[in-house]
Amino acid sequence: MATKGIVQTIQSLIPPNGVRPWWQRVTPKQAAMLEEILAAWKSGALGSRRRTAARAIATGLASEGISIGEQGVETWLRRS
């Protein structure tokens, strides 16, 4: 059985209001990059197919140090 100390350690790692979405946990530089990508998506510069764009965006984000799959990107595009 785990000690009480490990439970307290785990509890301290959980944000008070649950887990924030990935796009809210990025650095300011990455946030600016996401704004640029989102503007391109909304303008149609990335095409009209969300799944195709999400796949390409996920690949591009990986090269910038953001590891997120295409489903996570699709969710971000739908919510934004």
MMTF fields as JSON, N, C-alpha, C and O atoms, coordinates in Angstrom:
{
  "mmtfVersion": "1.0.0",
  "mmtfProducer": "UNKNOWN",
  "numBonds": 319,
  "numAtoms": 320,
  "numGroups": 80,
  "numChains": 1,
  "numModels": 1,
  "chainsPerModel": [1],
  "groupsPerChain": [80],
  "chainIdList": ["A"],
  "bondAtomList": [4, 2, 8, 6, 12, 10, 16, 14, 20, 18, 24, 22, 28, 26, 32, 30, 36, 34, 40, 38, 44, 42, 48, 46, 52, 50, 56, 54, 60, 58, 64, 62, 68, 66, 72, 70, 76, 74, 80, 78, 84, 82, 88, 86, 92, 90, 96, 94, 100, 98, 104, 102, 108, 106, 112, 110, 116, 114, 120, 118, 124, 122, 128, 126, 132, 130, 136, 134, 140, 138, 144, 142, 148, 146, 152, 150, 156, 154, 160, 158, 164, 162, 168, 166, 172, 170, 176, 174, 180, 178, 184, 182, 188, 186, 192, 190, 196, 194, 200, 198, 204, 202, 208, 206, 212, 210, 216, 214, 220, 218, 224, 222, 228, 226, 232, 230, 236, 234, 240, 238, 244, 242, 248, 246, 252, 250, 256, 254, 260, 258, 264, 262, 268, 266, 272, 270, 276, 274, 280, 278, 284, 282, 288, 286, 292, 290, 296, 294, 300, 298, 304, 302, 308, 306, 312, 310, 316, 314],
  "bondOrderList": [1, 1, 1, 1, 1, 1, 1, 1, 1, 1, 1, 1, 1, 1, 1, 1, 1, 1, 1, 1, 1, 1, 1, 1, 1, 1, 1, 1, 1, 1, 1, 1, 1, 1, 1, 1, 1, 1, 1, 1, 1, 1, 1, 1, 1, 1, 1, 1, 1, 1, 1, 1, 1, 1, 1, 1, 1, 1, 1, 1, 1, 1, 1, 1, 1, 1, 1, 1, 1, 1, 1, 1, 1, 1, 1, 1, 1, 1, 1],
  "groupList": [{"groupName": "MET", "atomNameList": ["N", "CA", "C", "O"], "elementList": ["N", "C", "C", "O"], "formalChargeList": [0, 0, 0, 0], "bondAtomList": [1, 0, 2, 1, 3, 2], "bondOrderList": [1, 1, 2], "singleLetterCode": "M", "chemCompType": "L-PEPTIDE LINKING"}, {"groupName": "ALA", "atomNameList": ["N", "CA", "C", "O"], "elementList": ["N", "C", "C", "O"], "formalChargeList": [0, 0, 0, 0], "bondAtomList": [1, 0, 2, 1, 3, 2], "bondOrderList": [1, 1, 2], "singleLetterCode": "A", "chemCompType": "L-PEPTIDE LINKING"}, {"groupName": "THR", "atomNameList": ["N", "CA", "C", "O"], "elementList": ["N", "C", "C", "O"], "formalChargeList": [0, 0, 0, 0], "bondAtomList": [1, 0, 2, 1, 3, 2], "bondOrderList": [1, 1, 2], "singleLetterCode": "T", "chemCompType": "L-PEPTIDE LINKING"}, {"groupName": "LYS", "atomNameList": ["N", "CA", "C", "O"], "elementList": ["N", "C", "C", "O"], "formalChargeList": [0, 0, 0, 0], "bondAtomList": [1, 0, 2, 1, 3, 2], "bondOrderList": [1, 1, 2], "singleLetterCode": "K", "chemCompType": "L-PEPTIDE LINKING"}, {"groupName": "GLY", "atomNameList": ["N", "CA", "C", "O"], "elementList": ["N", "C", "C", "O"], "formalChargeList": [0, 0, 0, 0], "bondAtomList": [1, 0, 2, 1, 3, 2], "bondOrderList": [1, 1, 2], "singleLetterCode": "G", "chemCompType": "PEPTIDE LINKING"}, {"groupName": "ILE", "atomNameList": ["N", "CA", "C", "O"], "elementList": ["N", "C", "C", "O"], "formalChargeList": [0, 0, 0, 0], "bondAtomList": [1, 0, 2, 1, 3, 2], "bondOrderList": [1, 1, 2], "singleLetterCode": "I", "chemCompType": "L-PEPTIDE LINKING"}, {"groupName": "VAL", "atomNameList": ["N", "CA", "C", "O"], "elementList": ["N", "C", "C", "O"], "formalChargeList": [0, 0, 0, 0], "bondAtomList": [1, 0, 2, 1, 3, 2], "bondOrderList": [1, 1, 2], "singleLetterCode": "V", "chemCompType": "L-PEPTIDE LINKING"}, {"groupName": "GLN", "atomNameList": ["N", "CA", "C", "O"], "elementList": ["N", "C", "C", "O"], "formalChargeList": [0, 0, 0, 0], "bondAtomList": [1, 0, 2, 1, 3, 2], "bondOrderList": [1, 1, 2], "singleLetterCode": "Q", "chemCompType": "L-PEPTIDE LINKING"}, {"groupName": "SER", "atomNameList": ["N", "CA", "C", "O"], "elementList": ["N", "C", "C", "O"], "formalChargeList": [0, 0, 0, 0], "bondAtomList": [1, 0, 2, 1, 3, 2], "bondOrderList": [1, 1, 2], "singleLetterCode": "S", "chemCompType": "L-PEPTIDE LINKING"}, {"groupName": "LEU", "atomNameList": ["N", "CA", "C", "O"], "elementList": ["N", "C", "C", "O"], "formalChargeList": [0, 0, 0, 0], "bondAtomList": [1, 0, 2, 1, 3, 2], "bondOrderList": [1, 1, 2], "singleLetterCode": "L", "chemCompType": "L-PEPTIDE LINKING"}, {"groupName": "PRO", "atomNameList": ["N", "CA", "C", "O"], "elementList": ["N", "C", "C", "O"], "formalChargeList": [0, 0, 0, 0], "bondAtomList": [1, 0, 2, 1, 3, 2], "bondOrderList": [1, 1, 2], "singleLetterCode": "P", "chemCompType": "L-PEPTIDE LINKING"}, {"groupName": "ASN", "atomNameList": ["N", "CA", "C", "O"], "elementList": ["N", "C", "C", "O"], "formalChargeList": [0, 0, 0, 0], "bondAtomList": [1, 0, 2, 1, 3, 2], "bondOrderList": [1, 1, 2], "singleLetterCode": "N", "chemCompType": "L-PEPTIDE LINKING"}, {"groupName": "ARG", "atomNameList": ["N", "CA", "C", "O"], "elementList": ["N", "C", "C", "O"], "formalChargeList": [0, 0, 0, 0], "bondAtomList": [1, 0, 2, 1, 3, 2], "bondOrderList": [1, 1, 2], "singleLetterCode": "R", "chemCompType": "L-PEPTIDE LINKING"}, {"groupName": "TRP", "atomNameList": ["N", "CA", "C", "O"], "elementList": ["N", "C", "C", "O"], "formalChargeList": [0, 0, 0, 0], "bondAtomList": [1, 0, 2, 1, 3, 2], "bondOrderList": [1, 1, 2], "singleLetterCode": "W", "chemCompType": "L-PEPTIDE LINKING"}, {"groupName": "GLU", "atomNameList": ["N", "CA", "C", "O"], "elementList": ["N", "C", "C", "O"], "formalChargeList": [0, 0, 0, 0], "bondAtomList": [1, 0, 2, 1, 3, 2], "bondOrderList": [1, 1, 2], "singleLetterCode": "E", "chemCompType": "L-PEPTIDE LINKING"}],
  "groupTypeList": [0, 1, 2, 3, 4, 5, 6, 7, 2, 5, 7, 8, 9, 5, 10, 10, 11, 4, 6, 12, 10, 13, 13, 7, 12, 6, 2, 10, 3, 7, 1, 1, 0, 9, 14, 14, 5, 9, 1, 1, 13, 3, 8, 4, 1, 9, 4, 8, 12, 12, 12, 2, 1, 1, 12, 1, 5, 1, 2, 4, 9, 1, 8, 14, 4, 5, 8, 5, 4, 14, 7, 4, 6, 14, 2, 13, 9, 12, 12, 8],
  "groupIdList": [1, 2, 3, 4, 5, 6, 7, 8, 9, 10, 11, 12, 13, 14, 15, 16, 17, 18, 19, 20, 21, 22, 23, 24, 25, 26, 27, 28, 29, 30, 31, 32, 33, 34, 35, 36, 37, 38, 39, 40, 41, 42, 43, 44, 45, 46, 47, 48, 49, 50, 51, 52, 53, 54, 55, 56, 57, 58, 59, 60, 61, 62, 63, 64, 65, 66, 67, 68, 69, 70, 71, 72, 73, 74, 75, 76, 77, 78, 79, 80],
  "secStructList": [7, 7, 7, 2, 2, 2, 2, 2, 2, 2, 2, 2, 2, 1, 7, 6, 6, 7, 7, 7, 7, 4, 4, 4, 1, 1, 7, 2, 2, 2, 2, 2, 2, 2, 2, 2, 2, 2, 2, 2, 2, 2, 2, 6, 6, 6, 7, 1, 7, 2, 2, 2, 2, 2, 2, 2, 2, 2, 2, 2, 2, 2, 2, 6, 6, 7, 7, 7, 7, 2, 2, 2, 2, 2, 2, 2, 2, 2, 2, 7],
  "xCoordList": [0.849, 0.0, 0.888, 1.897, 0.514, 1.295, 1.234, 0.25, 2.288, 2.317, 1.499, 1.224, 1.12, 0.344, 1.134, 0.541, 2.45, 3.289, 3.126, 3.086, 3.031, 2.895, 1.545, 1.452, 0.512, -0.812, -0.778, -1.329, -0.138, -0.033, 0.778, 0.456, 1.815, 2.615, 1.767, 1.808, 1.005, 0.157, -0.908, -1.169, -1.518, -2.537, -1.966, -2.649, -0.739, -0.126, 0.133, 0.297, 0.17, 0.413, -0.863, -0.798, -2.009, -3.288, -3.726, -3.86, -3.952, -4.406, -5.724, -6.538, -5.945, -7.143, -8.454, -9.423, -8.507, -9.744, -9.678, -10.352, -8.888, -8.743, -7.665, -6.941, -7.562, -6.524, -6.953, -8.06, -6.074, -6.349, -6.049, -5.176, -6.759, -6.479, -5.053, -4.458, -4.522, -3.132, -2.862, -1.777, -3.815, -3.572, -3.517, -3.141, -3.878, -3.764, -2.503, -2.237, -1.736, -0.52, 0.751, 1.825, 0.648, 1.808, 2.507, 1.956, 3.714, 4.468, 3.873, 3.13, 4.189, 3.691, 4.105, 3.318, 5.312, 5.776, 4.937, 4.54, 4.672, 3.856, 2.415, 1.768, 1.909, 0.547, 0.411, -0.602, 1.426, 1.403, 1.386, 0.697, 2.148, 2.188, 0.809, 0.346, 0.161, -1.169, -2.184, -3.056, -2.077, -2.98, -2.815, -3.793, -1.566, -1.292, -1.884, -2.479, -1.716, -2.265, -3.784, -4.398, -4.386, -5.845, -6.388, -7.41, -5.711, -6.136, -6.053, -6.927, -5.006, -4.86, -5.984, -6.526, -6.334, -7.423, -8.75, -9.494, -9.031, -10.295, -10.402, -11.502, -9.27, -9.295, -9.401, -9.623, -9.245, -9.304, -7.956, -7.871, -6.895, -5.555, -5.059, -4.131, -5.671, -5.262, -6.272, -6.283, -7.101, -8.094, -9.382, -9.55, -10.289, -11.594, -11.816, -12.818, -10.891, -11.038, -10.304, -9.074, -11.089, -10.518, -9.553, -8.479, -9.903, -9.042, -7.702, -6.651, -7.736, -6.507, -5.641, -4.431, -6.268, -5.523, -4.97, -3.826, -5.769, -5.319, -4.095, -3.178, -4.087, -2.938, -1.682, -0.618, -1.807, -0.659, -0.234, 0.96, -1.199, -0.884, -0.16, 0.836, -0.645, -0.002, 1.447, 2.323, 1.703, 3.076, 3.916, 5.053, 3.362, 4.078, 4.339, 5.421, 3.35, 3.526, 4.596, 5.339, 4.671, 5.692, 7.087, 7.987, 7.271, 8.579, 8.9, 10.048, 7.869, 8.041, 8.016, 7.987, 8.027, 8.085, 6.747, 6.698, 5.658, 4.33, 3.89, 3.617, 3.827, 3.466, 1.976, 1.554, 1.193, -0.252, -0.724, -0.243, -1.642, -2.144, -3.186, -3.636, -3.557, -4.511, -5.88, -6.577, -6.28, -7.58, -7.567, -8.562, -6.447, -6.318, -6.369, -6.957, -5.75, -5.777, -7.19, -7.658, -7.865, -9.256, -10.14, -10.952, -9.986, -10.769, -10.496, -11.422, -9.229, -8.836, -9.469, -9.992, -9.426, -9.994, -11.513, -12.059, -12.185, -13.643, -14.005, -14.994, -13.229, -13.569, -13.192, -13.725, -12.291, -11.777, -12.628, -12.333],
  "yCoordList": [-1.188, 0.0, 1.243, 1.292, 2.238, 3.471, 4.247, 4.188, 4.957, 5.771, 7.036, 7.429, 7.657, 8.885, 9.968, 10.815, 9.957, 10.945, 10.951, 12.019, 9.782, 9.713, 10.276, 10.93, 10.031, 10.558, 12.081, 12.738, 12.638, 14.097, 14.661, 15.728, 13.958, 14.394, 14.416, 15.38, 13.363, 13.287, 14.379, 15.029, 14.582, 15.628, 17.001, 17.836, 17.234, 18.54, 18.768, 19.91, 17.701, 17.813, 18.052, 18.399, 17.869, 18.043, 19.496, 20.0, 20.177, 21.568, 21.658, 20.737, 22.755, 22.883, 22.749, 22.212, 23.211, 23.148, 22.084, 22.2, 21.065, 20.025, 20.372, 21.353, 19.589, 19.775, 20.812, 20.756, 21.746, 22.741, 22.124, 21.263, 22.551, 22.038, 22.39, 23.341, 21.624, 21.794, 23.203, 23.732, 23.827, 25.156, 26.241, 27.376, 25.918, 26.879, 26.642, 27.378, 25.625, 25.311, 25.612, 25.128, 26.379, 26.68, 27.943, 28.71, 28.14, 29.344, 30.542, 30.351, 31.759, 32.929, 32.917, 33.299, 32.489, 32.415, 31.412, 31.678, 30.258, 29.245, 29.731, 29.432, 30.475, 31.008, 31.951, 31.933, 32.77, 33.674, 32.876, 33.238, 31.795, 30.928, 30.291, 30.192, 29.865, 29.268, 30.278, 29.929, 31.52, 32.565, 32.739, 32.903, 32.701, 32.835, 31.657, 31.838, 30.458, 29.265, 29.331, 29.03, 29.722, 29.802, 30.838, 30.609, 31.965, 32.989, 32.444, 32.711, 31.685, 31.088, 30.088, 30.034, 29.306, 28.339, 29.058, 28.693, 30.083, 30.8, 31.532, 31.715, 31.951, 32.667, 31.723, 32.163, 30.434, 29.467, 29.158, 28.375, 29.765, 29.558, 28.125, 27.69, 27.398, 26.014, 25.02, 23.848, 25.491, 24.627, 24.606, 25.363, 23.73, 23.658, 22.343, 22.181, 21.409, 20.098, 20.099, 20.107, 20.09, 20.197, 19.056, 19.3, 17.836, 16.681, 16.794, 16.553, 17.153, 17.304, 18.421, 18.26, 19.549, 20.666, 20.285, 20.614, 19.592, 19.196, 18.289, 18.413, 17.393, 16.489, 17.29, 17.052, 18.233, 19.059, 19.973, 20.157, 20.543, 21.425, 20.637, 21.112, 19.439, 18.61, 18.324, 18.353, 18.051, 17.809, 19.071, 19.013, 20.203, 21.468, 21.824, 22.306, 21.592, 21.894, 21.011, 21.456, 19.77, 18.863, 19.405, 19.263, 20.025, 20.587, 21.807, 22.246, 22.356, 23.522, 23.143, 24.01, 21.836, 21.378, 21.152, 20.946, 21.185, 20.912, 19.553, 19.386, 18.594, 17.237, 17.021, 16.773, 17.121, 16.944, 16.233, 16.518, 15.332, 14.587, 15.367, 16.433, 14.811, 15.515, 15.668, 16.648, 14.728, 14.867, 16.039, 16.752, 16.238, 17.384, 18.691, 19.67, 18.704, 19.902, 20.139, 21.277, 19.073, 19.221, 19.816, 20.7, 19.34, 19.879, 21.368, 22.158, 21.747, 23.16, 23.983, 25.069, 23.485, 24.216, 24.38, 25.437, 23.343, 23.429, 24.406, 25.13, 24.44, 25.271, 26.73, 27.61, 26.986, 28.364, 29.179, 30.35],
  "zCoordList": [0.0, 0.0, 0.0, 0.704, -0.785, -0.901, 0.41, 1.146, 0.671, 1.877, 1.668, 0.535, 2.75, 2.669, 1.941, 1.272, 2.058, 1.394, -0.107, -0.718, -0.718, -2.176, -2.608, -3.646, -1.833, -2.17, -2.134, -3.017, -1.124, -1.036, -2.194, -2.717, -2.593, -3.735, -4.998, -5.761, -5.217, -6.407, -6.367, -7.379, -5.211, -5.091, -5.41, -6.002, -5.028, -5.288, -6.773, -7.202, -7.559, -8.991, -9.793, -10.972, -9.167, -9.862, -9.726, -8.611, -10.856, -10.784, -10.016, -10.083, -9.288, -8.464, -9.231, -8.693, -10.444, -11.231, -12.312, -13.335, -12.104, -13.106, -14.11, -13.941, -15.125, -16.129, -17.15, -17.686, -17.41, -18.452, -19.816, -19.924, -20.851, -22.194, -22.625, -22.117, -23.554, -23.973, -24.466, -24.228, -25.147, -25.716, -24.644, -24.94, -23.423, -22.327, -21.494, -20.544, -21.848, -21.093, -21.89, -21.534, -22.93, -23.768, -23.277, -22.487, -23.755, -23.408, -24.164, -25.126, -23.744, -24.489, -25.963, -26.829, -26.246, -27.637, -28.426, -29.56, -27.815, -28.474, -28.631, -29.635, -27.648, -27.732, -28.924, -29.623, -29.151, -30.302, -31.604, -32.558, -31.629, -32.806, -33.029, -34.166, -31.953, -32.072, -32.59, -33.385, -32.149, -32.647, -34.156, -34.885, -34.608, -36.046, -36.821, -37.884, -36.282, -36.941, -36.975, -37.998, -35.871, -35.805, -36.785, -37.433, -36.892, -37.854, -39.281, -40.106, -39.561, -40.895, -41.149, -42.253, -40.147, -40.298, -40.564, -41.474, -39.755, -39.891, -41.221, -41.742, -41.773, -43.056, -44.246, -45.374, -43.997, -45.087, -45.704, -46.65, -45.179, -45.733, -45.536, -46.218, -44.612, -44.37, -44.94, -44.565, -45.832, -46.451, -45.655, -44.699, -46.061, -45.404, -44.668, -43.971, -44.82, -44.18, -42.842, -42.784, -41.775, -40.429, -40.123, -39.573, -40.459, -40.148, -40.872, -40.278, -42.129, -42.906, -42.339, -42.18, -42.037, -41.453, -40.091, -39.775, -39.275, -37.938, -38.003, -37.192, -38.959, -39.127, -39.461, -38.889, -40.381, -40.765, -39.617, -39.381, -38.909, -37.775, -36.693, -36.147, -36.374, -35.344, -35.708, -34.843, -36.973, -37.432, -37.284, -36.816, -37.682, -37.544, -36.093, -35.757, -35.218, -33.804, -33.17, -32.295, -33.61, -33.081, -33.358, -32.529, -34.521, -34.847, -33.996, -33.932, -33.338, -32.467, -30.985, -30.112, -30.716, -29.328, -28.657, -27.444, -29.413, -28.845, -29.361, -30.55, -28.465, -28.846, -28.59, -27.46, -29.658, -29.567, -30.83, -31.927, -30.674, -31.824, -32.599, -32.179, -33.738, -34.596, -33.936, -34.201, -33.09, -32.421, -31.448, -31.316, -30.769, -29.88, -30.647, -30.187, -31.818, -32.661, -33.188, -33.228, -33.59, -34.069, -32.98, -33.251, -31.764, -30.651, -30.491, -30.308, -30.559, -30.439, -31.569, -31.32, -32.79, -33.92, -33.76, -34.072, -33.277, -33.081, -31.974, -32.094, -30.902, -29.75, -29.95, -29.273, -30.859, -31.023, -31.965, -32.208]
}
